Amino acid sequence: MSNEIMTRVSAIAPVLRMLSKEDKCCTVKFSTEYCEKCTAGALKITDESIDGIKAAFDAYVKANGAKPTAAFVDGLGIFRITVTEPTNGRLTGKIAIVTGSAQGFGKGIAEHMAREGAHVVVADMNADGAKATADELCAAFGEGAAISVGANVSDEASVEAMVAACVAEFGGLDVFVNNAGIVRAGSLEEMTKANFELVAAVNYTAYFLCAKYASAVMKLQRKVCPDYLSDIIEINSKSGLEGSNKNFAYAGSKFGGIGLTESFALELAPFGIKVNAICPGNFLNGPLWSDPEKGLFVQYLNAGKVPGAKTVDDVRRFYEAKVPLNRGCEIKDVARAILYIIEQEYETGQAIPVTGGQVMLK
Ligand SMILES: NC(=O)c1ccc[n+]([C@@H]2O[C@H](COP(=O)([O-])OP(=O)(O)OC[C@H]3O[C@@H](n4cnc5c(N)ncnc54)[C@H](O)[C@@H]3O)[C@@H](O)[C@H]2O)c1
């Protein structure tokens, strides 16, 4: 999609969705391919402002006694509107983007959200992995459960295109999960400026870029429905709450993420956008830790971060022993916190530990 098309679609689809959905579930799918036959009976939009779309929508309902199932703009394309009854899922009809969801926590979060009835955009720099995850979700939860987008969250144009792809496919955005993150561990002696800046770009700057483009769609939805709530959720870390030895690039970027979370929460509260962070403990069974070549167990063993450790298993036991509840953090623990944040309408700007008691708030 060209920038001009992206901008126009992003200004129209969320308005149509909000006007169509009321207390039901609704998606609006855009396509540049349309013919005279498929626009027969569709709502014609000539004024693309909110008021213009609203006026055309109301006039359509008055004339036809029913809401439109499609709308079109000459020379732009068609918007197909699907309204369905809510299901029992706790996220029924919600539209979500999960970044970094080709693997690890992100993949698990995307899966839990789709199981609860959300439409999920699986966004990742690993485009093939993202596609494989989205295909799995559609096979398990039905066509329309997920799409994939190849995206680099530290690149502004890529973030803009990712959010636009979500709006073009589903018609809006209700939950943005800022999950993509990287670790480059190392002491002051070892750390290079390039690695330090890479970690900051992916874990810190990218959160700003994502919040900027995600909140624009959420604000538009709120303009049409003045009581509509949406969520931006940062997957932070326990290393955003306390320092991490020989891992300051990561911990610093995550501390910064909490500063952004609190500040975005203040700025976006008037628009009904809640912004919260989840701070998981170590996901010891996930690929970040357990990958036999690049995983943190291997990295920490080689860096001598755990005194006396001779094997990867020694490193694992060292980290398990630090947790009062005596195990690593699992995806289900993070998924529960996400559901809590979304369902809790009276909280914003929080950093919620999910650490088995390893970090306790003062
Ligand atoms: N694994 C843990 O122990 C742990 C603990 C606390 C918090 N976290 C946080 O959870 C999040 C996910 O961690 P994980 O362990 O699942 O990591 P992971 O390495 O298993 O997966 C991260 C995913 O992000 C993608 N990614 C990396 N850079 C990207 C970029 N620039 N643009 C788009 N996608 C990108 C990768 O391709 C990968 O699919 C991170 O923010 C991490 O800091 C992890």
PDBQT file of the ligand as one rigid body, heavy atoms in Angstrom, charges set to zero:
ROOT
HETATM    1  N1  LIG A 401      12.787 -14.652  28.140  1.00  0.00    +0.000 N 
HETATM    2  C1  LIG A 401      12.801 -14.098  29.352  1.00  0.00    +0.000 C 
HETATM    3  O1  LIG A 401      13.300 -14.664  30.323  1.00  0.00    +0.000 OA
HETATM    4  C2  LIG A 401      12.181 -12.754  29.552  1.00  0.00    +0.000 A 
HETATM    5  C3  LIG A 401      11.983 -12.301  30.857  1.00  0.00    +0.000 A 
HETATM    6  C4  LIG A 401      11.401 -11.055  31.059  1.00  0.00    +0.000 A 
HETATM    7  C5  LIG A 401      11.025 -10.303  29.979  1.00  0.00    +0.000 A 
HETATM    8  N2  LIG A 401      11.228 -10.755  28.716  1.00  0.00    +0.000 N 
HETATM    9  C6  LIG A 401      10.833  -9.906  27.611  1.00  0.00    +0.000 C 
HETATM   10  O2  LIG A 401       9.845 -10.582  26.855  1.00  0.00    +0.000 OA
HETATM   11  C7  LIG A 401       9.931 -10.175  25.493  1.00  0.00    +0.000 C 
HETATM   12  C8  LIG A 401      10.048 -11.401  24.608  1.00  0.00    +0.000 C 
HETATM   13  O3  LIG A 401      11.158 -12.133  25.004  1.00  0.00    +0.000 OA
HETATM   14  P1  LIG A 401      11.414 -13.628  24.521  1.00  0.00    +0.000 P 
HETATM   15  O4  LIG A 401      12.174 -14.299  25.572  1.00  0.00    +0.000 OA
HETATM   16  O5  LIG A 401      10.163 -14.242  24.060  1.00  0.00    +0.000 OA
HETATM   17  O6  LIG A 401      12.411 -13.352  23.291  1.00  0.00    +0.000 OA
HETATM   18  P2  LIG A 401      12.752 -14.216  21.995  1.00  0.00    +0.000 P 
HETATM   19  O7  LIG A 401      14.133 -13.871  21.628  1.00  0.00    +0.000 OA
HETATM   20  O8  LIG A 401      12.404 -15.662  22.203  1.00  0.00    +0.000 OA
HETATM   21  O9  LIG A 401      11.746 -13.628  20.886  1.00  0.00    +0.000 OA
HETATM   22  C9  LIG A 401      11.815 -12.302  20.511  1.00  0.00    +0.000 C 
HETATM   23  C10 LIG A 401      11.146 -12.138  19.150  1.00  0.00    +0.000 C 
HETATM   24  O10 LIG A 401      11.269 -10.756  18.806  1.00  0.00    +0.000 OA
HETATM   25  C11 LIG A 401      11.672 -10.656  17.443  1.00  0.00    +0.000 C 
HETATM   26  N3  LIG A 401      12.396  -9.411  17.239  1.00  0.00    +0.000 N 
HETATM   27  C12 LIG A 401      13.633  -9.080  17.688  1.00  0.00    +0.000 A 
HETATM   28  N4  LIG A 401      13.953  -7.864  17.267  1.00  0.00    +0.000 NA
HETATM   29  C13 LIG A 401      12.915  -7.386  16.539  1.00  0.00    +0.000 A 
HETATM   30  C14 LIG A 401      12.668  -6.184  15.839  1.00  0.00    +0.000 A 
HETATM   31  N5  LIG A 401      13.564  -5.212  15.776  1.00  0.00    +0.000 N 
HETATM   32  N6  LIG A 401      11.476  -6.051  15.199  1.00  0.00    +0.000 NA
HETATM   33  C15 LIG A 401      10.566  -7.039  15.229  1.00  0.00    +0.000 A 
HETATM   34  N7  LIG A 401      10.749  -8.201  15.866  1.00  0.00    +0.000 NA
HETATM   35  C16 LIG A 401      11.917  -8.375  16.517  1.00  0.00    +0.000 A 
HETATM   36  C17 LIG A 401      12.537 -11.876  17.197  1.00  0.00    +0.000 C 
HETATM   37  O11 LIG A 401      12.594 -12.198  15.819  1.00  0.00    +0.000 OA
HETATM   38  C18 LIG A 401      11.818 -12.938  18.030  1.00  0.00    +0.000 C 
HETATM   39  O12 LIG A 401      10.830 -13.611  17.287  1.00  0.00    +0.000 OA
HETATM   40  C19 LIG A 401      11.139  -9.245  25.399  1.00  0.00    +0.000 C 
HETATM   41  O13 LIG A 401      10.713  -7.901  25.448  1.00  0.00    +0.000 OA
HETATM   42  C20 LIG A 401      11.937  -9.594  26.636  1.00  0.00    +0.000 C 
HETATM   43  O14 LIG A 401      12.743  -8.533  27.064  1.00  0.00    +0.000 OA
HETATM   44  C21 LIG A 401      11.790 -11.970  28.476  1.00  0.00    +0.000 A 
ENDROOT
TORSDOF 0
